[in-house]
Amino acid sequence: MIKIENITKMFGDRIVLDDISAIFERGKTNLIIGQSGSGKTVLMKICIGLFEPEKGNVTFDDRPFSNVKEKHKSDIRKEMGVLFQGGALFDSMNVEQNVMFPLDMFTDLSYEEKLERVNFCLNRVNLHGINEMMPSELSGGMMKRVAIARAISNSPKYLFCDEPNSGLDPLTAELIDDLISEITEEYNITTIINTHDINSVLKIGQTINFLHKGKLWWKGDNNSVLKTDNIELNNFLFSTELTKRLKT
């Protein structure tokens, strides 16, 4: 479980996050949604430790993470997996080397042990026999799946996904949603997902936190989101003629 309490973040005189508190539950897909500029990426970067809040705390299973010594942060970071927007694979490394990278960084495993883990993770995301392929040879969906394999290679307790469906066709996006949801439940991971994809919200939004103008405007799940009368949330999710039909 990840808990954030009273998180406030400023850039200069501008308040980007204003007193945000939330609980991200273990074994569930926890979504942060909101328009561009709402603060959701900044909030995720605070959770990962790339930004420090002006006020507030982040705890990982009751272990403090904000404003603590770097050694303490490093120990918790070893338990994180991160799926960056676009996948962010290393262009100069093949698939095997990309997936093995966290194991090289954070473990003392032998090469044989690391290779076994790499192959296990690639098989888990339904990619077989592509170890020697380069990122430039992969489709968008394959790149995302390789990135997921890399994110879970070190058996993380916490998984962070930044816009995992960006740039994907609807069918592939649904497959990525299914994969993240399955892995979260299978390995009992605390998963946080930044997204503005309404299909993801309705399908895997076990907990949903809607940010608006830097504030936590609404919280619920994929069942209650269809029933809410929150004007700002409805304007965000159901703004087109097609999505408006979901509310009727």
Buried (B, 14 or more C-beta within 10 A) or exposed (E): BBBBBEBBBBEEEEBBBBBBBBBBBBBBBBBBBBBEEBBBBBBBBBBBBEBEBEBBBBBBEEEEBBEBEEEEBEEBBBBBBBBBBBBBBEEEBBBBBBBBBBBEEBBEBEEEEBBEBBBEBBEBBEBEEBBEBBBEEBEBBBBBBBBBBBBBBBBBBBBBBBBBBBBBEEEBBBBBBEBBBEBBBEBEBBBBBBBBBBBBBBBBBBBBBBBBBBBBBBEBBBEEBBEBEBEBBBEBBBEEEEBEEEEE
